């Protein structure tokens, strides 16, 4: 499976899908319910939230969230998170 992904240059697309799943898994239903969209662009994870209070709370733990996501993914996929 990995060789097929590599040969067809699907790795970035697979990472985008996996990072969405990891976000929902790590953040749970409480945060996922307020998450409008998740985009991965050049190692920057852009999270669109519909709650300014939640956005502020999550901004305090961005470094921890980055570490948790990368650990779950098994490689450095995210270097920066933008909460919008």
PDB file with one MODEL, atoms N, CA, C and O in Angstrom:
MODEL        1
ATOM      1  N   UNK A   1       0.824  -1.191   0.000  1.00  0.00           N
ATOM      2  CA  UNK A   1       0.000   0.000   0.000  1.00  0.00           C
ATOM      3  C   UNK A   1       0.876   1.266   0.000  1.00  0.00           C
ATOM      4  O   UNK A   1       0.610   2.208  -0.747  1.00  0.00           O
ATOM      5  N   UNK A   2       1.920   1.281   0.841  1.00  0.00           N
ATOM      6  CA  UNK A   2       2.798   2.446   0.916  1.00  0.00           C
ATOM      7  C   UNK A   2       3.501   2.704  -0.415  1.00  0.00           C
ATOM      8  O   UNK A   2       3.665   3.856  -0.818  1.00  0.00           O
ATOM      9  N   UNK A   3       3.917   1.635  -1.098  1.00  0.00           N
ATOM     10  CA  UNK A   3       4.595   1.819  -2.381  1.00  0.00           C
ATOM     11  C   UNK A   3       3.625   2.388  -3.421  1.00  0.00           C
ATOM     12  O   UNK A   3       4.017   3.212  -4.247  1.00  0.00           O
ATOM     13  N   UNK A   4       2.378   1.957  -3.383  1.00  0.00           N
ATOM     14  CA  UNK A   4       1.361   2.488  -4.304  1.00  0.00           C
ATOM     15  C   UNK A   4       1.165   3.978  -4.056  1.00  0.00           C
ATOM     16  O   UNK A   4       1.083   4.763  -5.000  1.00  0.00           O
ATOM     17  N   UNK A   5       1.092   4.363  -2.791  1.00  0.00           N
ATOM     18  CA  UNK A   5       0.918   5.772  -2.434  1.00  0.00           C
ATOM     19  C   UNK A   5       2.118   6.589  -2.910  1.00  0.00           C
ATOM     20  O   UNK A   5       1.954   7.680  -3.456  1.00  0.00           O
ATOM     21  N   UNK A   6       3.326   6.058  -2.702  1.00  0.00           N
ATOM     22  CA  UNK A   6       4.538   6.759  -3.114  1.00  0.00           C
ATOM     23  C   UNK A   6       4.615   6.903  -4.630  1.00  0.00           C
ATOM     24  O   UNK A   6       4.906   7.982  -5.146  1.00  0.00           O
ATOM     25  N   UNK A   7       4.354   5.812  -5.334  1.00  0.00           N
ATOM     26  CA  UNK A   7       4.459   5.808  -6.785  1.00  0.00           C
ATOM     27  C   UNK A   7       3.481   6.778  -7.432  1.00  0.00           C
ATOM     28  O   UNK A   7       3.791   7.388  -8.454  1.00  0.00           O
ATOM     29  N   UNK A   8       2.316   6.919  -6.846  1.00  0.00           N
ATOM     30  CA  UNK A   8       1.285   7.776  -7.434  1.00  0.00           C
ATOM     31  C   UNK A   8       1.211   9.155  -6.795  1.00  0.00           C
ATOM     32  O   UNK A   8       0.275   9.912  -7.054  1.00  0.00           O
ATOM     33  N   UNK A   9       2.204   9.487  -5.953  1.00  0.00           N
ATOM     34  CA  UNK A   9       2.306  10.805  -5.318  1.00  0.00           C
ATOM     35  C   UNK A   9       1.019  11.183  -4.584  1.00  0.00           C
ATOM     36  O   UNK A   9       0.496  12.286  -4.748  1.00  0.00           O
ATOM     37  N   UNK A  10       0.527  10.264  -3.786  1.00  0.00           N
ATOM     38  CA  UNK A  10      -0.704  10.486  -3.038  1.00  0.00           C
ATOM     39  C   UNK A  10      -0.454  10.799  -1.566  1.00  0.00           C
ATOM     40  O   UNK A  10      -1.403  10.954  -0.797  1.00  0.00           O
ATOM     41  N   UNK A  11       0.805  10.892  -1.170  1.00  0.00           N
ATOM     42  CA  UNK A  11       1.134  11.047   0.243  1.00  0.00           C
ATOM     43  C   UNK A  11       0.517  12.300   0.854  1.00  0.00           C
ATOM     44  O   UNK A  11      -0.049  12.235   1.946  1.00  0.00           O
ATOM     45  N   UNK A  12       0.616  13.443   0.169  1.00  0.00           N
ATOM     46  CA  UNK A  12       0.059  14.683   0.718  1.00  0.00           C
ATOM     47  C   UNK A  12      -1.450  14.595   0.884  1.00  0.00           C
ATOM     48  O   UNK A  12      -1.995  15.065   1.883  1.00  0.00           O
ATOM     49  N   UNK A  13      -2.119  14.002  -0.077  1.00  0.00           N
ATOM     50  CA  UNK A  13      -3.562  13.840   0.019  1.00  0.00           C
ATOM     51  C   UNK A  13      -3.951  12.924   1.166  1.00  0.00           C
ATOM     52  O   UNK A  13      -4.926  13.179   1.874  1.00  0.00           O
ATOM     53  N   UNK A  14      -3.187  11.862   1.345  1.00  0.00           N
ATOM     54  CA  UNK A  14      -3.455  10.938   2.450  1.00  0.00           C
ATOM     55  C   UNK A  14      -3.219  11.632   3.789  1.00  0.00           C
ATOM     56  O   UNK A  14      -3.978  11.427   4.737  1.00  0.00           O
ATOM     57  N   UNK A  15      -2.173  12.449   3.869  1.00  0.00           N
ATOM     58  CA  UNK A  15      -1.888  13.171   5.109  1.00  0.00           C
ATOM     59  C   UNK A  15      -3.013  14.136   5.447  1.00  0.00           C
ATOM     60  O   UNK A  15      -3.367  14.291   6.616  1.00  0.00           O
ATOM     61  N   UNK A  16      -3.577  14.783   4.439  1.00  0.00           N
ATOM     62  CA  UNK A  16      -4.689  15.720   4.680  1.00  0.00           C
ATOM     63  C   UNK A  16      -5.881  15.001   5.285  1.00  0.00           C
ATOM     64  O   UNK A  16      -6.515  15.510   6.209  1.00  0.00           O
ATOM     65  N   UNK A  17      -6.188  13.825   4.771  1.00  0.00           N
ATOM     66  CA  UNK A  17      -7.307  13.050   5.294  1.00  0.00           C
ATOM     67  C   UNK A  17      -6.987  12.548   6.700  1.00  0.00           C
ATOM     68  O   UNK A  17      -7.826  12.625   7.598  1.00  0.00           O
ATOM     69  N   UNK A  18      -5.781  12.038   6.886  1.00  0.00           N
ATOM     70  CA  UNK A  18      -5.392  11.496   8.191  1.00  0.00           C
ATOM     71  C   UNK A  18      -5.358  12.573   9.264  1.00  0.00           C
ATOM     72  O   UNK A  18      -5.749  12.319  10.403  1.00  0.00           O
ATOM     73  N   UNK A  19      -4.899  13.770   8.922  1.00  0.00           N
ATOM     74  CA  UNK A  19      -4.800  14.826   9.922  1.00  0.00           C
ATOM     75  C   UNK A  19      -6.197  15.250  10.394  1.00  0.00           C
ATOM     76  O   UNK A  19      -6.369  15.612  11.557  1.00  0.00           O
ATOM     77  N   UNK A  20      -7.180  15.210   9.513  1.00  0.00           N
ATOM     78  CA  UNK A  20      -8.561  15.489   9.921  1.00  0.00           C
ATOM     79  C   UNK A  20      -9.051  14.443  10.911  1.00  0.00           C
ATOM     80  O   UNK A  20      -9.674  14.780  11.918  1.00  0.00           O
ATOM     81  N   UNK A  21      -8.774  13.185  10.628  1.00  0.00           N
ATOM     82  CA  UNK A  21      -9.176  12.106  11.523  1.00  0.00           C
ATOM     83  C   UNK A  21      -8.474  12.218  12.878  1.00  0.00           C
ATOM     84  O   UNK A  21      -9.090  12.003  13.922  1.00  0.00           O
ATOM     85  N   UNK A  22      -7.188  12.554  12.854  1.00  0.00           N
ATOM     86  CA  UNK A  22      -6.411  12.693  14.086  1.00  0.00           C
ATOM     87  C   UNK A  22      -6.939  13.859  14.912  1.00  0.00           C
ATOM     88  O   UNK A  22      -7.036  13.754  16.135  1.00  0.00           O
ATOM     89  N   UNK A  23      -7.285  14.973  14.258  1.00  0.00           N
ATOM     90  CA  UNK A  23      -7.836  16.130  14.966  1.00  0.00           C
ATOM     91  C   UNK A  23      -9.102  15.731  15.724  1.00  0.00           C
ATOM     92  O   UNK A  23      -9.247  16.035  16.908  1.00  0.00           O
ATOM     93  N   UNK A  24     -10.007  15.054  15.038  1.00  0.00           N
ATOM     94  CA  UNK A  24     -11.261  14.642  15.660  1.00  0.00           C
ATOM     95  C   UNK A  24     -11.016  13.658  16.804  1.00  0.00           C
ATOM     96  O   UNK A  24     -11.684  13.721  17.837  1.00  0.00           O
ATOM     97  N   UNK A  25     -10.067  12.759  16.617  1.00  0.00           N
ATOM     98  CA  UNK A  25      -9.747  11.771  17.646  1.00  0.00           C
ATOM     99  C   UNK A  25      -9.146  12.434  18.884  1.00  0.00           C
ATOM    100  O   UNK A  25      -9.567  12.157  20.006  1.00  0.00           O
ATOM    101  N   UNK A  26      -8.167  13.306  18.678  1.00  0.00           N
ATOM    102  CA  UNK A  26      -7.469  13.927  19.798  1.00  0.00           C
ATOM    103  C   UNK A  26      -8.316  14.980  20.517  1.00  0.00           C
ATOM    104  O   UNK A  26      -8.258  15.088  21.742  1.00  0.00           O
ATOM    105  N   UNK A  27      -9.088  15.746  19.776  1.00  0.00           N
ATOM    106  CA  UNK A  27      -9.847  16.848  20.369  1.00  0.00           C
ATOM    107  C   UNK A  27     -11.200  16.412  20.923  1.00  0.00           C
ATOM    108  O   UNK A  27     -11.774  17.095  21.771  1.00  0.00           O
ATOM    109  N   UNK A  28     -11.705  15.287  20.451  1.00  0.00           N
ATOM    110  CA  UNK A  28     -12.978  14.786  20.955  1.00  0.00           C
ATOM    111  C   UNK A  28     -14.165  15.536  20.370  1.00  0.00           C
ATOM    112  O   UNK A  28     -14.008  16.467  19.580  1.00  0.00           O
ATOM    113  N   UNK A  29     -15.354  15.110  20.776  1.00  0.00           N
ATOM    114  CA  UNK A  29     -16.581  15.686  20.233  1.00  0.00           C
ATOM    115  C   UNK A  29     -16.766  17.142  20.618  1.00  0.00           C
ATOM    116  O   UNK A  29     -17.312  17.922  19.838  1.00  0.00           O
ATOM    117  N   UNK A  30     -16.321  17.520  21.807  1.00  0.00           N
ATOM    118  CA  UNK A  30     -16.501  18.891  22.276  1.00  0.00           C
ATOM    119  C   UNK A  30     -15.904  19.908  21.327  1.00  0.00           C
ATOM    120  O   UNK A  30     -16.553  20.900  20.996  1.00  0.00           O
ATOM    121  N   UNK A  31     -14.677  19.680  20.884  1.00  0.00           N
ATOM    122  CA  UNK A  31     -14.007  20.607  19.966  1.00  0.00           C
ATOM    123  C   UNK A  31     -14.442  20.337  18.527  1.00  0.00           C
ATOM    124  O   UNK A  31     -14.625  21.276  17.752  1.00  0.00           O
ATOM    125  N   UNK A  32     -14.605  19.087  18.168  1.00  0.00           N
ATOM    126  CA  UNK A  32     -14.991  18.741  16.792  1.00  0.00           C
ATOM    127  C   UNK A  32     -16.328  19.365  16.394  1.00  0.00           C
ATOM    128  O   UNK A  32     -16.527  19.723  15.233  1.00  0.00           O
ATOM    129  N   UNK A  33     -17.240  19.496  17.351  1.00  0.00           N
ATOM    130  CA  UNK A  33     -18.537  20.092  17.050  1.00  0.00           C
ATOM    131  C   UNK A  33     -18.420  21.571  16.673  1.00  0.00           C
ATOM    132  O   UNK A  33     -19.276  22.095  15.961  1.00  0.00           O
ATOM    133  N   UNK A  34     -17.380  22.239  17.137  1.00  0.00           N
ATOM    134  CA  UNK A  34     -17.162  23.651  16.829  1.00  0.00           C
ATOM    135  C   UNK A  34     -16.179  23.862  15.670  1.00  0.00           C
ATOM    136  O   UNK A  34     -15.902  24.999  15.286  1.00  0.00           O
ATOM    137  N   UNK A  35     -15.658  22.772  15.120  1.00  0.00           N
ATOM    138  CA  UNK A  35     -14.702  22.851  14.020  1.00  0.00           C
ATOM    139  C   UNK A  35     -15.452  22.870  12.693  1.00  0.00           C
ATOM    140  O   UNK A  35     -16.177  21.931  12.363  1.00  0.00           O
ATOM    141  N   UNK A  36     -15.270  23.951  11.936  1.00  0.00           N
ATOM    142  CA  UNK A  36     -15.942  24.075  10.640  1.00  0.00           C
ATOM    143  C   UNK A  36     -15.136  23.435   9.524  1.00  0.00           C
ATOM    144  O   UNK A  36     -15.698  22.757   8.664  1.00  0.00           O
ATOM    145  N   UNK A  37     -13.804  23.646   9.529  1.00  0.00           N
ATOM    146  CA  UNK A  37     -12.971  23.049   8.485  1.00  0.00           C
ATOM    147  C   UNK A  37     -11.549  22.869   8.977  1.00  0.00           C
ATOM    148  O   UNK A  37     -11.088  23.559   9.886  1.00  0.00           O
ATOM    149  N   UNK A  38     -10.864  21.915   8.347  1.00  0.00           N
ATOM    150  CA  UNK A  38      -9.473  21.607   8.652  1.00  0.00           C
ATOM    151  C   UNK A  38      -8.739  21.537   7.318  1.00  0.00           C
ATOM    152  O   UNK A  38      -9.137  20.792   6.422  1.00  0.00           O
ATOM    153  N   UNK A  39      -7.665  22.317   7.188  1.00  0.00           N
ATOM    154  CA  UNK A  39      -6.865  22.298   5.959  1.00  0.00           C
ATOM    155  C   UNK A  39      -5.401  22.169   6.325  1.00  0.00           C
ATOM    156  O   UNK A  39      -4.930  22.791   7.278  1.00  0.00           O
ATOM    157  N   UNK A  40      -4.691  21.365   5.569  1.00  0.00           N
ATOM    158  CA  UNK A  40      -3.249  21.220   5.739  1.00  0.00           C
ATOM    159  C   UNK A  40      -2.572  21.791   4.504  1.00  0.00           C
ATOM    160  O   UNK A  40      -2.753  21.290   3.394  1.00  0.00           O
ATOM    161  N   UNK A  41      -1.780  22.858   4.711  1.00  0.00           N
ATOM    162  CA  UNK A  41      -1.081  23.507   3.599  1.00  0.00           C
ATOM    163  C   UNK A  41       0.369  23.710   4.005  1.00  0.00           C
ATOM    164  O   UNK A  41       0.661  24.516   4.888  1.00  0.00           O
ATOM    165  N   UNK A  42       1.267  22.995   3.375  1.00  0.00           N
ATOM    166  CA  UNK A  42       2.705  23.141   3.604  1.00  0.00           C
ATOM    167  C   UNK A  42       3.065  23.113   5.090  1.00  0.00           C
ATOM    168  O   UNK A  42       3.686  24.043   5.604  1.00  0.00           O
ATOM    169  N   UNK A  43       2.679  22.061   5.758  1.00  0.00           N
ATOM    170  CA  UNK A  43       2.979  21.826   7.174  1.00  0.00           C
ATOM    171  C   UNK A  43       2.315  22.832   8.107  1.00  0.00           C
ATOM    172  O   UNK A  43       2.670  22.908   9.283  1.00  0.00           O
ATOM    173  N   UNK A  44       1.349  23.611   7.595  1.00  0.00           N
ATOM    174  CA  UNK A  44       0.551  24.514   8.413  1.00  0.00           C
ATOM    175  C   UNK A  44      -0.870  23.971   8.451  1.00  0.00           C
ATOM    176  O   UNK A  44      -1.498  23.763   7.413  1.00  0.00           O
ATOM    177  N   UNK A  45      -1.366  23.747   9.660  1.00  0.00           N
ATOM    178  CA  UNK A  45      -2.722  23.243   9.839  1.00  0.00           C
ATOM    179  C   UNK A  45      -3.625  24.436  10.123  1.00  0.00           C
ATOM    180  O   UNK A  45      -3.438  25.145  11.112  1.00  0.00           O
ATOM    181  N   UNK A  46      -4.601  24.653   9.255  1.00  0.00           N
ATOM    182  CA  UNK A  46      -5.527  25.767   9.398  1.00  0.00           C
ATOM    183  C   UNK A  46      -6.854  25.215   9.902  1.00  0.00           C
ATOM    184  O   UNK A  46      -7.535  24.454   9.214  1.00  0.00           O
ATOM    185  N   UNK A  47      -7.200  25.617  11.113  1.00  0.00           N
ATOM    186  CA  UNK A  47      -8.427  25.142  11.752  1.00  0.00           C
ATOM    187  C   UNK A  47      -9.404  26.306  11.820  1.00  0.00           C
ATOM    188  O   UNK A  47      -9.110  27.335  12.427  1.00  0.00           O
ATOM    189  N   UNK A  48     -10.562  26.144  11.199  1.00  0.00           N
ATOM    190  CA  UNK A  48     -11.608  27.164  11.249  1.00  0.00           C
ATOM    191  C   UNK A  48     -12.626  26.737  12.310  1.00  0.00           C
ATOM    192  O   UNK A  48     -13.274  25.696  12.202  1.00  0.00           O
ATOM    193  N   UNK A  49     -12.740  27.578  13.334  1.00  0.00           N
ATOM    194  CA  UNK A  49     -13.651  27.304  14.448  1.00  0.00           C
ATOM    195  C   UNK A  49     -14.779  28.329  14.452  1.00  0.00           C
ATOM    196  O   UNK A  49     -14.588  29.472  14.037  1.00  0.00           O
ATOM    197  N   UNK A  50     -15.953  27.918  14.922  1.00  0.00           N
ATOM    198  CA  UNK A  50     -17.068  28.856  14.988  1.00  0.00           C
ATOM    199  C   UNK A  50     -17.313  29.356  16.412  1.00  0.00           C
ATOM    200  O   UNK A  50     -18.404  29.832  16.726  1.00  0.00           O
ATOM    201  N   UNK A  51     -16.304  29.249  17.266  1.00  0.00           N
ATOM    202  CA  UNK A  51     -16.392  29.743  18.638  1.00  0.00           C
ATOM    203  C   UNK A  51     -15.117  30.519  18.977  1.00  0.00           C
ATOM    204  O   UNK A  51     -14.027  29.949  19.024  1.00  0.00           O
ATOM    205  N   UNK A  52     -15.266  31.819  19.213  1.00  0.00           N
ATOM    206  CA  UNK A  52     -14.106  32.645  19.540  1.00  0.00           C
ATOM    207  C   UNK A  52     -13.527  32.260  20.908  1.00  0.00           C
ATOM    208  O   UNK A  52     -12.318  32.350  21.117  1.00  0.00           O
ATOM    209  N   UNK A  53     -14.377  31.839  21.820  1.00  0.00           N
ATOM    210  CA  UNK A  53     -13.909  31.424  23.148  1.00  0.00           C
ATOM    211  C   UNK A  53     -13.040  30.172  23.026  1.00  0.00           C
ATOM    212  O   UNK A  53     -11.968  30.106  23.628  1.00  0.00           O
ATOM    213  N   UNK A  54     -13.481  29.194  22.266  1.00  0.00           N
ATOM    214  CA  UNK A  54     -12.720  27.970  22.061  1.00  0.00           C
ATOM    215  C   UNK A  54     -11.407  28.276  21.321  1.00  0.00           C
ATOM    216  O   UNK A  54     -10.363  27.712  21.648  1.00  0.00           O
ATOM    217  N   UNK A  55     -11.463  29.155  20.341  1.00  0.00           N
ATOM    218  CA  UNK A  55     -10.266  29.556  19.604  1.00  0.00           C
ATOM    219  C   UNK A  55      -9.220  30.121  20.569  1.00  0.00           C
ATOM    220  O   UNK A  55      -8.038  29.788  20.481  1.00  0.00           O
ATOM    221  N   UNK A  56      -9.661  30.968  21.479  1.00  0.00           N
ATOM    222  CA  UNK A  56      -8.758  31.568  22.464  1.00  0.00           C
ATOM    223  C   UNK A  56      -8.174  30.503  23.388  1.00  0.00           C
ATOM    224  O   UNK A  56      -6.975  30.516  23.666  1.00  0.00           O
ATOM    225  N   UNK A  57      -9.003  29.590  23.860  1.00  0.00           N
ATOM    226  CA  UNK A  57      -8.539  28.520  24.756  1.00  0.00           C
ATOM    227  C   UNK A  57      -7.518  27.616  24.070  1.00  0.00           C
ATOM    228  O   UNK A  57      -6.494  27.269  24.658  1.00  0.00           O
ATOM    229  N   UNK A  58      -7.800  27.239  22.835  1.00  0.00           N
ATOM    230  CA  UNK A  58      -6.890  26.351  22.103  1.00  0.00           C
ATOM    231  C   UNK A  58      -5.576  27.041  21.769  1.00  0.00           C
ATOM    232  O   UNK A  58      -4.545  26.379  21.649  1.00  0.00           O
ATOM    233  N   UNK A  59      -5.599  28.354  21.619  1.00  0.00           N
ATOM    234  CA  UNK A  59      -4.377  29.079  21.259  1.00  0.00           C
ATOM    235  C   UNK A  59      -3.301  28.946  22.338  1.00  0.00           C
ATOM    236  O   UNK A  59      -2.112  29.060  22.039  1.00  0.00           O
ATOM    237  N   UNK A  60      -3.700  28.710  23.577  1.00  0.00           N
ATOM    238  CA  UNK A  60      -2.731  28.550  24.661  1.00  0.00           C
ATOM    239  C   UNK A  60      -1.989  27.212  24.580  1.00  0.00           C
ATOM    240  O   UNK A  60      -0.890  27.086  25.120  1.00  0.00           O
ATOM    241  N   UNK A  61      -2.567  26.225  23.922  1.00  0.00           N
ATOM    242  CA  UNK A  61      -1.954  24.902  23.864  1.00  0.00           C
ATOM    243  C   UNK A  61      -1.520  24.468  22.480  1.00  0.00           C
ATOM    244  O   UNK A  61      -1.431  23.269  22.213  1.00  0.00           O
ATOM    245  N   UNK A  62      -1.247  25.413  21.592  1.00  0.00           N
ATOM    246  CA  UNK A  62      -0.923  25.100  20.199  1.00  0.00           C
ATOM    247  C   UNK A  62       0.302  24.187  20.096  1.00  0.00           C
ATOM    248  O   UNK A  62       0.291  23.225  19.328  1.00  0.00           O
ATOM    249  N   UNK A  63       1.356  24.478  20.861  1.00  0.00           N
ATOM    250  CA  UNK A  63       2.570  23.654  20.787  1.00  0.00           C
ATOM    251  C   UNK A  63       2.292  22.210  21.201  1.00  0.00           C
ATOM    252  O   UNK A  63       2.795  21.270  20.586  1.00  0.00           O
ATOM    253  N   UNK A  64       1.492  22.047  22.239  1.00  0.00           N
ATOM    254  CA  UNK A  64       1.143  20.699  22.702  1.00  0.00           C
ATOM    255  C   UNK A  64       0.300  19.971  21.649  1.00  0.00           C
ATOM    256  O   UNK A  64       0.495  18.778  21.414  1.00  0.00           O
ATOM    257  N   UNK A  65      -0.625  20.680  21.023  1.00  0.00           N
ATOM    258  CA  UNK A  65      -1.472  20.083  19.984  1.00  0.00           C
ATOM    259  C   UNK A  65      -0.621  19.638  18.802  1.00  0.00           C
ATOM    260  O   UNK A  65      -0.829  18.552  18.262  1.00  0.00           O
ATOM    261  N   UNK A  66       0.337  20.471  18.398  1.00  0.00           N
ATOM    262  CA  UNK A  66       1.236  20.121  17.287  1.00  0.00           C
ATOM    263  C   UNK A  66       1.993  18.840  17.609  1.00  0.00           C
ATOM    264  O   UNK A  66       2.086  17.939  16.776  1.00  0.00           O
ATOM    265  N   UNK A  67       2.534  18.763  18.824  1.00  0.00           N
ATOM    266  CA  UNK A  67       3.277  17.564  19.234  1.00  0.00           C
ATOM    267  C   UNK A  67       2.385  16.330  19.245  1.00  0.00           C
ATOM    268  O   UNK A  67       2.805  15.262  18.799  1.00  0.00           O
ATOM    269  N   UNK A  68       1.162  16.461  19.747  1.00  0.00           N
ATOM    270  CA  UNK A  68       0.240  15.326  19.804  1.00  0.00           C
ATOM    271  C   UNK A  68      -0.126  14.840  18.399  1.00  0.00           C
ATOM    272  O   UNK A  68      -0.167  13.635  18.152  1.00  0.00           O
ATOM    273  N   UNK A  69      -0.391  15.769  17.484  1.00  0.00           N
ATOM    274  CA  UNK A  69      -0.756  15.402  16.114  1.00  0.00           C
ATOM    275  C   UNK A  69       0.411  14.696  15.426  1.00  0.00           C
ATOM    276  O   UNK A  69       0.230  13.646  14.809  1.00  0.00           O
ATOM    277  N   UNK A  70       1.603  15.273  15.532  1.00  0.00           N
ATOM    278  CA  UNK A  70       2.770  14.663  14.886  1.00  0.00           C
ATOM    279  C   UNK A  70       3.082  13.297  15.468  1.00  0.00           C
ATOM    280  O   UNK A  70       3.471  12.385  14.739  1.00  0.00           O
ATOM    281  N   UNK A  71       2.917  13.149  16.771  1.00  0.00           N
ATOM    282  CA  UNK A  71       3.151  11.846  17.398  1.00  0.00           C
ATOM    283  C   UNK A  71       2.151  10.810  16.889  1.00  0.00           C
ATOM    284  O   UNK A  71       2.513   9.668  16.609  1.00  0.00           O
ATOM    285  N   UNK A  72       0.910  11.218  16.774  1.00  0.00           N
ATOM    286  CA  UNK A  72      -0.138  10.311  16.282  1.00  0.00           C
ATOM    287  C   UNK A  72       0.081   9.950  14.809  1.00  0.00           C
ATOM    288  O   UNK A  72      -0.199   8.826  14.392  1.00  0.00           O
ATOM    289  N   UNK A  73       0.579  10.903  14.033  1.00  0.00           N
ATOM    290  CA  UNK A  73       0.830  10.668  12.606  1.00  0.00           C
ATOM    291  C   UNK A  73       2.104   9.855  12.378  1.00  0.00           C
ATOM    292  O   UNK A  73       2.248   9.212  11.338  1.00  0.00           O
ATOM    293  N   UNK A  74       3.025   9.875  13.335  1.00  0.00           N
ATOM    294  CA  UNK A  74       4.255   9.117  13.204  1.00  0.00           C
ATOM    295  C   UNK A  74       5.351   9.842  12.441  1.00  0.00           C
ATOM    296  O   UNK A  74       6.394   9.254  12.155  1.00  0.00           O
ATOM    297  N   UNK A  75       5.136  11.091  12.113  1.00  0.00           N
ATOM    298  CA  UNK A  75       6.128  11.916  11.421  1.00  0.00           C
ATOM    299  C   UNK A  75       5.741  13.381  11.598  1.00  0.00           C
ATOM    300  O   UNK A  75       4.633  13.687  12.039  1.00  0.00           O
ATOM    301  N   UNK A  76       6.646  14.273  11.255  1.00  0.00           N
ATOM    302  CA  UNK A  76       6.364  15.703  11.382  1.00  0.00           C
ATOM    303  C   UNK A  76       5.538  16.144  10.175  1.00  0.00           C
ATOM    304  O   UNK A  76       6.060  16.328   9.076  1.00  0.00           O
ATOM    305  N   UNK A  77       4.249  16.306  10.406  1.00  0.00           N
ATOM    306  CA  UNK A  77       3.329  16.702   9.359  1.00  0.00           C
ATOM    307  C   UNK A  77       2.920  18.152   9.582  1.00  0.00           C
ATOM    308  O   UNK A  77       2.662  18.881   8.624  1.00  0.00           O
ATOM    309  N   UNK A  78       2.860  18.574  10.846  1.00  0.00           N
ATOM    310  CA  UNK A  78       2.412  19.919  11.209  1.00  0.00           C
ATOM    311  C   UNK A  78       3.528  20.639  11.949  1.00  0.00           C
ATOM    312  O   UNK A  78       4.081  20.115  12.917  1.00  0.00           O
ATOM    313  N   UNK A  79       3.855  21.841  11.490  1.00  0.00           N
ATOM    314  CA  UNK A  79       4.829  22.680  12.191  1.00  0.00           C
ATOM    315  C   UNK A  79       4.177  23.917  12.782  1.00  0.00           C
ATOM    316  O   UNK A  79       4.728  24.550  13.682  1.00  0.00           O
ATOM    317  N   UNK A  80       2.998  24.259  12.270  1.00  0.00           N
ATOM    318  CA  UNK A  80       2.328  25.483  12.712  1.00  0.00           C
ATOM    319  C   UNK A  80       0.815  25.280  12.639  1.00  0.00           C
ATOM    320  O   UNK A  80       0.314  24.617  11.731  1.00  0.00           O
ATOM    321  N   UNK A  81       0.100  25.851  13.594  1.00  0.00           N
ATOM    322  CA  UNK A  81      -1.362  25.788  13.579  1.00  0.00           C
ATOM    323  C   UNK A  81      -1.909  27.210  13.563  1.00  0.00           C
ATOM    324  O   UNK A  81      -1.509  28.051  14.368  1.00  0.00           O
ATOM    325  N   UNK A  82      -2.829  27.466  12.639  1.00  0.00           N
ATOM    326  CA  UNK A  82      -3.544  28.729  12.602  1.00  0.00           C
ATOM    327  C   UNK A  82      -4.989  28.459  12.997  1.00  0.00           C
ATOM    328  O   UNK A  82      -5.675  27.655  12.365  1.00  0.00           O
ATOM    329  N   UNK A  83      -5.438  29.127  14.030  1.00  0.00           N
ATOM    330  CA  UNK A  83      -6.829  29.007  14.481  1.00  0.00           C
ATOM    331  C   UNK A  83      -7.573  30.229  13.985  1.00  0.00           C
ATOM    332  O   UNK A  83      -7.300  31.350  14.415  1.00  0.00           O
ATOM    333  N   UNK A  84      -8.512  30.013  13.082  1.00  0.00           N
ATOM    334  CA  UNK A  84      -9.265  31.136  12.494  1.00  0.00           C
ATOM    335  C   UNK A  84     -10.753  30.961  12.709  1.00  0.00           C
ATOM    336  O   UNK A  84     -11.542  31.805  12.284  1.00  0.00           O
TER     337      UNK A  84
ENDMDL
END
